[in-house]
């Protein structure tokens, strides 16, 4: 990756940001990480093929850098205090066999576990993350599948290493957008540190997860071993979900409610008694969020470019409604 400094951050600070952002070692065709495989096969391939060509400004990586710095600070303190019951920041590995037209291939899967500890009940995984409050809300509602997949993959790798399975995993989330004014000691969803716990005993879920991982690895290997094009990303992999309708006052920066239709938005306003209170309903076109914001391979992906352009075109046609449901 090429890191630029277009805004002129003073060199010592710029160098520190670059060092904290770091670089990821290149893996060969037989090595993949658990977090890498949360992405689609096409995104994995684009990242691997064009990673050295991706250009980002230091301003664009600040969130990642702050998360890394916070992560390392916690890790260093835990390491200094840990006893034999804890394993801190260790990478676990295990081979996975996939069947391809070139024969069976052993692929090495790995995952970096923040903390593994033992108590009288057994082994427990702990992972800590800085993230947005909405991500924690989704996880609490069972809608954040990436974290569940990540912890189950870690459990598989740990069991393959030690012959013993962790009984649960906990994500400790630090919501970076929760203000002191919003903090509420009586409401766990408004804590500054939030714990999302996952039971790791569902073998059927793990079986389905490993089947999906093998399918991704097979797709990736087939592209790298031949001249075929990778399959297109699905709507879910692009994080593109149906259009929604936002209820808020024009001057507000936050939505009071996100609804599936104007009818649902009107029902919400009626239930709240907010008719005549200055609220409006704004159409929010379906955005391929992964493509538009996160995928570094967009420059080389025609599918992603078209999806982003279609979304931008839809934004110019997006409708606004008053609290009577009338288009304005």
C-alpha positions as CSV (number, residue, x, y, z in Angstrom):
1,X,0.0,0.0,0.0
2,X,1.2,3.5,-0.8
3,X,0.6,6.0,2.0
4,X,0.5,9.7,1.1
5,X,0.6,12.8,3.2
6,X,-1.4,15.3,1.1
7,X,-2.5,17.4,4.1
8,X,1.1,18.0,5.3
9,X,1.1,16.3,8.7
10,X,4.4,17.0,10.4
11,X,7.0,14.3,9.5
12,X,7.5,12.8,13.0
13,X,3.8,12.4,13.5
14,X,3.3,11.2,9.9
15,X,6.1,8.6,10.5
16,X,4.4,7.4,13.7
17,X,1.1,7.0,11.9
18,X,2.7,5.0,9.2
19,X,4.5,2.8,11.7
20,X,1.3,2.1,13.6
21,X,-0.7,1.4,10.5
22,X,2.0,-1.1,9.5
23,X,2.0,-3.5,6.6
24,X,0.6,-6.9,6.3
25,X,3.0,-9.7,5.3
26,X,2.1,-11.3,1.9
27,X,0.7,-14.8,2.1
28,X,1.1,-17.4,-0.6
29,X,-1.6,-19.3,-2.4
30,X,-1.8,-21.8,0.5
31,X,-2.1,-19.4,3.4
32,X,-5.2,-17.4,4.5
33,X,-6.3,-15.7,7.7
34,X,-9.7,-16.0,9.4
35,X,-10.4,-12.3,9.1
36,X,-9.3,-12.3,5.4
37,X,-11.9,-14.9,4.7
38,X,-14.7,-12.8,6.1
39,X,-14.4,-11.0,2.7
40,X,-15.7,-12.4,-0.6
41,X,-13.3,-14.4,-2.8
42,X,-13.2,-11.6,-5.3
43,X,-12.2,-9.0,-2.7
44,X,-9.5,-11.3,-1.3
45,X,-8.1,-11.8,-4.8
46,X,-8.2,-8.0,-5.6
47,X,-6.5,-7.2,-2.3
48,X,-3.8,-9.8,-3.0
49,X,-3.3,-8.8,-6.6
50,X,-3.3,-5.1,-6.2
51,X,-2.4,-4.4,-2.6
52,X,0.9,-2.8,-3.4
53,X,-0.8,-0.4,-5.8
54,X,-3.6,0.8,-3.4
55,X,-3.1,4.5,-2.4
56,X,-4.4,6.0,0.8
57,X,-3.8,9.2,2.5
58,X,-2.7,9.2,6.2
59,X,-6.0,11.0,7.0
60,X,-7.9,8.0,5.7
61,X,-6.2,5.5,8.0
62,X,-6.5,7.4,11.3
63,X,-9.4,5.3,12.6
64,X,-7.5,2.1,11.9
65,X,-4.4,3.5,13.6
66,X,-6.2,4.7,16.7
67,X,-7.8,1.2,16.9
68,X,-4.4,-0.5,16.6
69,X,-2.8,1.8,19.2
70,X,-5.6,1.2,21.6
71,X,-5.4,-2.5,20.9
72,X,-1.7,-2.7,21.5
73,X,-1.9,-0.6,24.7
74,X,-4.4,-3.1,26.2
75,X,-2.3,-6.0,25.0
76,X,0.9,-4.7,26.5
77,X,-0.7,-4.2,29.9
78,X,-2.3,-7.7,29.9
79,X,1.0,-9.3,28.8
80,X,2.8,-7.6,31.8
81,X,0.2,-9.0,34.2
82,X,-0.7,-12.4,32.7
83,X,0.0,-15.7,34.4
84,X,0.1,-19.2,33.1
85,X,-3.7,-19.3,32.7
86,X,-3.5,-16.7,29.9
87,X,-2.3,-16.7,26.3
88,X,-2.1,-13.2,24.8
89,X,-2.0,-12.3,21.1
90,X,-1.1,-15.7,19.7
91,X,-1.7,-16.9,16.1
92,X,-3.2,-20.3,15.8
93,X,-3.0,-22.4,12.6
94,X,-4.6,-25.5,11.2
95,X,-4.7,-27.1,7.7
96,X,-7.9,-27.4,5.8
97,X,-8.2,-29.7,2.8
98,X,-10.1,-28.6,-0.3
99,X,-10.9,-30.7,-3.3
100,X,-10.1,-29.0,-6.6
101,X,-9.8,-30.1,-10.2
102,X,-6.1,-30.2,-9.6
103,X,-6.5,-32.6,-6.8
104,X,-6.8,-32.2,-3.0
105,X,-4.9,-29.3,-1.6
106,X,-4.0,-28.4,2.0
107,X,-4.6,-24.8,2.8
108,X,-3.3,-23.2,6.0
109,X,-5.9,-21.2,7.9
110,X,-4.7,-18.9,10.7
111,X,-6.2,-16.5,13.2
112,X,-4.7,-14.1,15.8
113,X,-6.4,-14.5,19.1
114,X,-6.2,-11.5,21.4
115,X,-6.6,-13.4,24.7
116,X,-7.2,-17.1,25.5
117,X,-7.6,-17.8,29.2
118,X,-8.6,-20.8,31.4
119,X,-10.8,-20.9,34.5
120,X,-12.5,-23.7,36.4
121,X,-15.1,-23.9,33.6
122,X,-12.7,-24.3,30.7
123,X,-11.1,-22.2,27.9
124,X,-12.5,-18.7,27.0
125,X,-11.7,-16.5,24.0
126,X,-11.6,-12.7,24.4
127,X,-11.3,-10.2,21.6
128,X,-11.4,-6.4,21.9
129,X,-12.4,-3.9,19.2
130,X,-13.0,-0.2,18.7
131,X,-16.1,0.2,16.6
132,X,-19.2,2.2,16.0
133,X,-22.2,2.0,18.4
134,X,-24.4,0.7,15.6
135,X,-22.2,-2.3,15.1
136,X,-22.5,-3.2,18.8
137,X,-26.3,-2.7,18.6
138,X,-26.4,-5.2,15.7
139,X,-24.2,-7.7,17.5
140,X,-26.5,-7.5,20.6
141,X,-29.5,-8.2,18.4
142,X,-27.7,-11.2,16.8
143,X,-27.2,-9.4,13.4
144,X,-23.4,-9.1,13.5
145,X,-22.5,-12.5,11.9
146,X,-18.8,-11.5,11.2
147,X,-17.9,-11.6,14.9
148,X,-19.6,-14.9,15.4
149,X,-17.8,-16.4,12.4
150,X,-14.5,-15.0,13.6
151,X,-14.9,-16.5,17.1
152,X,-16.0,-19.9,15.8
153,X,-13.1,-20.0,13.4
154,X,-10.7,-19.2,16.3
155,X,-12.4,-22.0,18.4
156,X,-11.8,-24.4,15.5
157,X,-8.1,-23.4,15.3
158,X,-7.6,-23.6,19.1
159,X,-9.2,-27.0,19.3
160,X,-7.0,-28.2,16.4
161,X,-4.0,-27.0,18.3
162,X,-4.8,-28.1,21.9
163,X,-7.4,-30.8,21.4
164,X,-9.7,-28.8,23.7
165,X,-12.5,-26.5,22.6
166,X,-13.2,-23.0,24.1
167,X,-16.6,-22.9,25.6
168,X,-17.4,-19.3,24.7
169,X,-16.0,-16.1,23.3
170,X,-16.5,-12.5,24.3
171,X,-16.1,-9.4,22.2
172,X,-15.4,-6.3,24.2
173,X,-16.4,-3.4,22.1
174,X,-15.2,0.2,22.7
175,X,-17.8,2.4,20.9
176,X,-15.8,5.3,19.5
177,X,-18.8,7.4,18.7
178,X,-20.5,7.2,22.1
179,X,-20.3,10.6,23.9
180,X,-20.1,11.2,27.6
181,X,-23.6,12.8,27.4
182,X,-25.0,9.5,25.9
183,X,-23.3,7.2,28.5
184,X,-25.8,5.7,30.9
185,X,-24.7,3.4,33.7
186,X,-28.2,1.9,33.8
187,X,-28.2,0.9,30.1
188,X,-25.7,-1.7,28.9
189,X,-26.2,-0.5,25.3
190,X,-24.8,2.9,26.4
191,X,-21.7,1.6,28.2
192,X,-18.3,2.8,27.2
193,X,-17.1,-0.8,27.3
194,X,-19.7,-3.4,26.1
195,X,-19.4,-7.1,26.3
196,X,-21.0,-9.3,23.6
197,X,-20.8,-13.0,24.6
198,X,-21.1,-15.9,22.1
199,X,-21.6,-19.6,23.1
200,X,-19.3,-21.7,20.9
201,X,-20.9,-25.1,21.3
202,X,-23.0,-25.2,18.1
203,X,-21.3,-27.9,16.1
204,X,-23.8,-27.6,13.3
205,X,-23.0,-23.9,12.9
206,X,-19.3,-24.7,12.8
207,X,-19.9,-27.3,10.1
208,X,-21.7,-24.9,7.9
209,X,-19.0,-22.3,8.5
210,X,-16.2,-24.6,7.5
211,X,-18.2,-25.6,4.4
212,X,-18.4,-22.0,3.5
213,X,-14.7,-21.4,4.2
214,X,-13.8,-24.3,2.0
215,X,-16.0,-23.1,-0.8
216,X,-14.3,-19.6,-0.7
217,X,-10.9,-21.2,-0.6
218,X,-11.8,-23.4,-3.6
219,X,-13.0,-20.4,-5.5
220,X,-9.8,-18.4,-4.8
221,X,-7.5,-21.3,-5.6
222,X,-9.3,-22.0,-8.9
223,X,-8.7,-18.4,-10.0
224,X,-5.1,-18.3,-8.9
225,X,-4.4,-21.7,-10.5
226,X,-5.9,-20.8,-13.9
227,X,-7.0,-17.9,-16.1
228,X,-10.7,-17.9,-15.0
229,X,-12.3,-14.7,-13.7
230,X,-13.5,-14.7,-10.0
231,X,-17.2,-14.9,-9.4
232,X,-19.1,-11.7,-8.9
233,X,-19.8,-10.6,-5.3
234,X,-23.3,-11.1,-4.0
235,X,-25.4,-8.3,-2.7
236,X,-24.6,-9.4,0.9
237,X,-20.9,-9.4,0.2
238,X,-21.2,-5.9,-1.2
239,X,-23.2,-4.9,1.9
240,X,-26.0,-3.7,-0.3
241,X,-29.4,-3.9,1.3
242,X,-32.8,-2.6,0.2
243,X,-33.4,1.2,0.1
244,X,-34.7,2.6,3.4
245,X,-36.5,5.7,4.6
246,X,-35.1,8.0,7.3
247,X,-37.2,9.9,9.8
248,X,-35.5,13.0,11.2
249,X,-35.7,16.8,11.4
250,X,-34.0,18.6,8.6
251,X,-31.4,20.2,10.9
252,X,-30.6,16.9,12.7
253,X,-27.5,14.8,11.9
254,X,-29.0,11.6,13.3
255,X,-32.0,9.6,12.2
256,X,-34.8,9.2,14.7
257,X,-35.8,6.0,12.9
258,X,-34.9,4.0,9.9
259,X,-37.9,2.4,8.1
260,X,-38.5,0.1,5.3
261,X,-41.1,2.2,3.6
262,X,-42.9,5.6,3.7
263,X,-45.9,3.8,5.2
264,X,-43.8,2.5,8.1
265,X,-42.2,5.9,8.6
266,X,-45.7,7.5,8.8
267,X,-46.9,4.9,11.3
268,X,-43.8,5.6,13.4
269,X,-44.6,9.4,13.4
270,X,-48.2,8.7,14.3
271,X,-47.3,6.4,17.2
272,X,-44.8,8.9,18.5
273,X,-47.3,11.8,18.2
274,X,-44.8,13.7,16.1
275,X,-47.1,14.8,13.3
276,X,-46.8,18.5,12.9
277,X,-43.5,18.6,14.8
278,X,-41.3,19.3,11.8
279,X,-40.1,15.8,11.0
280,X,-39.4,14.8,7.4
281,X,-39.0,11.4,5.7
282,X,-35.9,11.0,3.4
283,X,-35.4,8.2,1.0
284,X,-32.0,6.5,1.3
285,X,-31.1,4.6,-1.8
286,X,-29.5,1.2,-1.6
287,X,-25.7,1.7,-1.2
288,X,-23.1,-1.0,-1.9
289,X,-21.3,0.1,1.3
290,X,-18.4,-2.4,1.1
291,X,-17.6,-1.2,-2.4
292,X,-18.2,2.6,-1.9
293,X,-16.3,2.8,1.4
294,X,-14.1,-0.2,2.3
295,X,-12.9,-2.3,-0.6
296,X,-9.4,-1.1,-1.7
297,X,-9.8,-3.1,-4.9
298,X,-12.6,-0.9,-6.3
299,X,-10.3,0.7,-8.8
300,X,-9.9,-2.7,-10.5
301,X,-13.5,-4.0,-10.1
302,X,-16.0,-3.2,-12.8
303,X,-18.8,-4.7,-10.8
304,X,-18.1,-2.5,-7.8
305,X,-17.7,0.6,-10.0
306,X,-21.0,0.1,-11.6
307,X,-22.8,-0.6,-8.3
308,X,-21.3,2.6,-6.8
309,X,-22.3,4.7,-9.9
310,X,-25.8,3.3,-9.8
311,X,-26.1,4.3,-6.2
312,X,-24.8,7.8,-6.8
313,X,-27.3,8.2,-9.7
314,X,-30.1,6.9,-7.4
315,X,-29.2,9.6,-4.8
316,X,-29.9,12.3,-7.3
317,X,-33.4,10.9,-7.7
318,X,-34.1,10.2,-4.0
319,X,-37.4,11.6,-2.7
320,X,-38.3,13.5,0.4
321,X,-41.7,13.4,2.1
322,X,-43.4,15.6,4.7
323,X,-45.1,14.3,7.8
324,X,-48.3,13.8,5.8
325,X,-46.6,11.3,3.5
326,X,-46.6,13.9,0.6
327,X,-43.6,14.1,-1.7
328,X,-42.0,17.6,-1.5
